[in-house]
Amino acid sequence: LRTGQVRLVRSIESGVFAAMKRVIHLPNDHKVSLHPLSLYELAVSDEVSVLAPSQHAHSIHREVCIMKLAANHPHLLQLYDIYETAEHYYILTEYTELGELFQYVQQNLLLPQYVHRYFCQLISAVAHLARFRICHRDIKLENIMMWRDEDSEVSIKLIDFGMATYQPEGELLTMSCGSPHYAAPEIMEGFAYDGIKSDTWSCGVVLYAMIARKLPFDDDDIPTLMNKVRIGHYEMPLSVQEEARDLISLCLVKDPSERITLPELLAHPFI
């Protein structure tokens, strides 16, 4: 199957992009991913919200603009092109062949050196976004993809900028978004919040999950889960090493004014 300058190789089932296609970019035979996005639907927090075409188009344009602005970082998914038809947008991105970090952590114990490697790469990506005052707002294991870099080493890329937004200096955000297991308490409470501080909380959840292979806040009942996050209490496994333990405890501080800042995080001994 050939469409324009790409050739379909196979469909890929994915938690983030349910209709994702692996394709070959014909001019250079380069593997890429094609994400068909309906003009009428926008996936938000695992539910489908029906939007007017102009609303959804604005949302997609915002996501594309953020991806372009954050381009050329090794640990952020790179946008190659976007195609538009009467009913769909087709976003062409680089292909991350090893799948979600979430699936890998479910099936494997990460050695400490890989926990350190992947977390440092994640923080590098988040810090790059923060330089442009961009908050991701949906950092989770499912939005971290694994791939082999130019040295054939396994690395990670942060994906899915559908919830990402620009936060002007000195202003707070008000839209509640993100995944309940990873969202910060201030978002659960419905308070105005600093998106970069809330991203820091989510990074702490990711670090905990990579080491413990479970989430610090978890429950099958969503209201109960949200209450656990609001309270902010969790159990730290004894297996967590000292520097990682300290960093997790600094990230998962309920009060955002007391939570570790991104510059402080970058200077932490674990990093």
C-alpha positions as CSV (number, residue, x, y, z in Angstrom):
1,L,0.0,0.0,0.0
2,R,1.5,3.3,-1.1
3,T,0.1,6.7,-0.2
4,G,2.0,9.8,-1.3
5,Q,5.6,9.4,-0.1
6,V,5.0,6.6,2.5
7,R,4.4,2.9,2.2
8,L,2.5,1.0,4.9
9,V,4.4,-1.8,6.5
10,R,2.0,-2.9,9.3
11,S,-0.5,-1.6,11.9
12,I,0.7,-1.3,15.5
13,E,-1.5,-1.6,18.5
14,S,-0.5,1.0,21.0
15,G,-2.0,2.4,24.2
16,V,-1.2,5.9,23.1
17,F,-1.8,5.8,19.4
18,A,-4.4,3.0,18.9
19,A,-4.3,3.3,15.1
20,M,-0.6,3.8,14.7
21,K,1.0,2.6,11.5
22,R,4.6,1.7,10.9
23,V,5.5,3.0,7.5
24,I,8.5,3.5,5.2
25,H,9.3,7.0,4.0
26,L,9.9,6.4,0.4
27,P,12.5,9.0,-0.5
28,N,15.1,7.5,1.9
29,D,13.6,4.1,3.0
30,H,13.6,5.4,6.6
31,K,11.2,3.8,9.1
32,V,8.7,6.2,10.6
33,S,5.4,6.1,12.4
34,L,2.1,7.4,11.0
35,H,-0.6,8.5,13.4
36,P,-4.0,9.0,11.8
37,L,-6.1,11.5,14.0
38,S,-9.8,11.9,13.3
39,L,-10.8,15.5,12.9
40,Y,-13.8,14.8,15.1
41,E,-12.3,12.9,18.0
42,L,-9.7,13.8,20.7
43,A,-8.6,11.2,23.2
44,V,-8.4,12.7,26.7
45,S,-7.7,10.7,29.9
46,D,-8.7,7.4,28.2
47,E,-12.1,8.7,27.2
48,V,-13.1,10.0,23.7
49,S,-14.5,13.5,23.6
50,V,-16.4,14.6,20.5
51,L,-15.2,18.0,19.4
52,A,-16.1,20.4,16.6
53,P,-13.6,20.1,13.7
54,S,-12.3,23.6,14.4
55,Q,-11.7,22.8,18.1
56,H,-9.9,19.5,17.3
57,A,-7.8,21.2,14.6
58,H,-6.7,23.8,17.1
59,S,-5.7,21.1,19.5
60,I,-3.7,19.3,16.9
61,H,-2.0,22.5,15.7
62,R,-1.0,23.3,19.2
63,E,0.5,19.8,19.6
64,V,2.4,20.1,16.3
65,C,3.7,23.5,17.2
66,I,5.0,22.3,20.5
67,M,6.7,19.3,18.8
68,K,8.3,21.7,16.3
69,L,9.5,24.0,19.0
70,A,11.0,21.2,21.0
71,A,12.6,19.6,18.0
72,N,16.1,18.2,17.8
73,H,16.3,16.8,21.3
74,P,17.4,13.2,21.5
75,H,14.9,12.2,24.1
76,L,11.8,13.9,22.6
77,L,9.8,12.2,19.8
78,Q,10.6,14.0,16.6
79,L,8.0,15.2,14.2
80,Y,8.8,14.7,10.5
81,D,5.7,15.9,8.7
82,I,1.9,16.3,8.9
83,Y,-0.7,15.6,6.2
84,E,-4.3,16.8,6.2
85,T,-7.4,15.5,4.5
86,A,-11.1,16.4,4.8
87,E,-11.5,14.1,7.8
88,H,-8.0,13.3,9.2
89,Y,-4.7,14.6,10.1
90,Y,-1.8,12.2,9.6
91,I,1.2,12.9,11.8
92,L,4.5,11.4,10.7
93,T,7.0,10.9,13.5
94,E,10.2,8.9,14.1
95,Y,9.7,5.2,14.8
96,T,10.5,3.9,18.3
97,E,10.9,0.2,17.7
98,L,11.2,-1.2,21.2
99,G,7.8,-0.1,22.5
100,E,6.6,1.4,25.8
101,L,8.7,1.6,28.9
102,F,5.5,0.6,30.8
103,Q,5.4,-2.8,29.1
104,Y,9.1,-3.4,29.6
105,V,8.9,-2.6,33.4
106,Q,5.9,-4.9,33.7
107,Q,7.9,-7.8,32.4
108,N,11.4,-7.0,33.5
109,L,13.4,-5.8,36.5
110,L,15.4,-2.7,35.5
111,L,19.0,-2.8,36.7
112,P,20.1,0.4,38.7
113,Q,22.3,1.6,35.8
114,Y,19.3,1.6,33.4
115,V,17.0,3.2,35.9
116,H,19.6,6.0,36.2
117,R,20.1,6.2,32.4
118,Y,16.4,6.4,31.5
119,F,15.5,8.8,34.3
120,C,18.4,11.2,33.4
121,Q,17.2,11.1,29.8
122,L,13.6,11.8,30.9
123,I,14.7,14.8,33.0
124,S,16.9,16.1,30.1
125,A,13.7,16.1,27.9
126,V,11.6,17.7,30.6
127,A,14.2,20.4,31.2
128,H,14.4,21.1,27.4
129,L,10.7,21.7,27.3
130,A,10.9,23.9,30.4
131,R,13.4,26.2,28.7
132,F,10.5,27.1,26.4
133,R,8.0,27.3,29.3
134,I,6.3,24.2,28.0
135,C,4.8,21.7,30.5
136,H,4.1,18.2,29.3
137,R,1.3,17.4,31.8
138,D,1.0,13.7,31.0
139,I,4.4,12.2,31.9
140,K,3.9,8.5,32.6
141,L,5.6,5.2,31.7
142,E,3.1,4.7,28.8
143,N,4.3,7.9,27.3
144,I,8.0,6.9,27.4
145,M,9.1,4.9,24.4
146,M,12.2,2.8,24.0
147,W,14.5,2.8,21.0
148,R,18.1,2.1,20.0
149,D,20.3,5.1,19.5
150,E,23.1,5.6,17.1
151,D,25.4,3.6,19.4
152,S,22.9,0.8,19.5
153,E,22.3,1.5,23.2
154,V,18.7,1.4,24.5
155,S,17.4,4.9,25.2
156,I,14.1,6.5,25.8
157,K,11.9,9.2,24.2
158,L,9.1,11.2,25.8
159,I,6.0,11.2,23.5
160,D,2.4,12.4,23.3
161,F,2.2,16.2,23.5
162,G,-1.6,16.3,23.4
163,M,-1.8,17.7,26.9
164,A,1.3,19.9,26.7
165,T,0.9,23.6,26.9
166,Y,2.8,26.9,27.2
167,Q,2.9,28.5,30.7
168,P,3.7,32.2,30.7
169,E,6.2,33.4,33.3
170,G,4.4,34.2,36.6
171,E,1.1,32.6,35.6
172,L,-0.5,29.4,36.7
173,L,-2.5,26.7,34.8
174,T,-6.1,25.7,35.6
175,M,-7.0,22.8,33.3
176,S,-7.1,19.5,35.1
177,C,-5.4,16.9,33.0
178,G,-3.1,13.9,33.0
179,S,-3.4,10.4,34.3
180,P,-4.6,10.0,37.9
181,H,-1.8,7.7,38.9
182,Y,0.8,10.3,37.9
183,A,-1.0,13.6,38.4
184,A,0.1,15.9,41.2
185,P,-2.1,16.5,44.3
186,E,-2.8,20.2,43.3
187,I,-4.3,19.0,40.0
188,M,-6.5,16.5,41.9
189,E,-7.7,19.2,44.2
190,G,-8.6,21.4,41.2
191,F,-6.2,24.2,42.3
192,A,-4.4,26.5,39.9
193,Y,-0.9,25.0,39.5
194,D,2.6,25.4,38.2
195,G,2.9,22.9,35.3
196,I,6.6,22.4,35.6
197,K,6.2,21.6,39.3
198,S,3.4,19.1,38.5
199,D,5.7,17.5,35.8
200,T,8.3,17.1,38.5
201,W,5.9,15.2,40.6
202,S,5.1,12.9,37.6
203,C,8.8,12.3,37.1
204,G,9.0,11.2,40.7
205,V,6.2,8.7,40.1
206,V,8.0,7.4,37.1
207,L,11.3,6.9,39.0
208,Y,9.5,5.1,41.8
209,A,7.7,2.8,39.3
210,M,10.9,2.0,37.4
211,I,12.5,0.8,40.6
212,A,9.6,-0.7,42.5
213,R,7.7,-2.1,39.4
214,K,4.5,-0.7,41.0
215,L,3.0,2.7,41.4
216,P,3.2,4.7,44.6
217,F,-0.5,5.6,44.4
218,D,-2.7,2.9,43.1
219,D,-6.3,1.7,43.4
220,D,-8.8,0.2,41.0
221,D,-11.4,2.7,42.3
222,I,-10.6,6.1,40.7
223,P,-12.1,8.3,43.6
224,T,-10.1,6.2,46.1
225,L,-7.0,6.6,44.0
226,M,-7.5,10.3,43.7
227,N,-7.8,10.6,47.5
228,K,-4.6,8.7,48.0
229,V,-2.8,11.2,45.7
230,R,-4.4,14.1,47.6
231,I,-3.1,12.7,50.9
232,G,0.3,12.1,49.4
233,H,1.2,9.1,51.5
234,Y,3.1,6.2,50.0
235,E,5.3,3.3,51.0
236,M,8.9,3.4,50.0
237,P,10.3,-0.1,49.2
238,L,13.5,-1.0,51.2
239,S,15.2,-1.9,48.0
240,V,15.3,1.7,46.8
241,Q,18.9,2.9,47.1
242,E,19.7,6.0,49.1
243,E,20.1,8.7,46.4
244,A,17.1,7.5,44.4
245,R,15.1,7.3,47.7
246,D,16.0,10.9,48.5
247,L,15.1,12.2,45.1
248,I,11.7,10.4,45.0
249,S,10.9,11.9,48.4
250,L,11.8,15.4,47.2
251,C,9.6,15.0,44.0
252,L,6.6,13.5,45.8
253,V,6.1,16.4,48.2
254,K,2.4,17.2,48.5
255,D,2.9,21.0,48.8
256,P,4.2,22.2,45.4
257,S,5.9,25.2,47.1
258,E,8.0,22.7,49.1
259,R,8.6,20.3,46.2
260,I,12.0,20.2,44.5
261,T,12.5,22.6,41.6
262,L,13.7,21.5,38.2
263,P,17.1,23.2,38.7
264,E,17.5,21.6,42.1
265,L,16.5,18.2,40.6
266,L,19.2,18.6,37.8
267,A,21.8,19.3,40.6
268,H,20.7,16.3,42.7
269,P,23.4,13.6,43.3
270,F,21.3,11.0,41.6
271,I,21.5,12.9,38.4
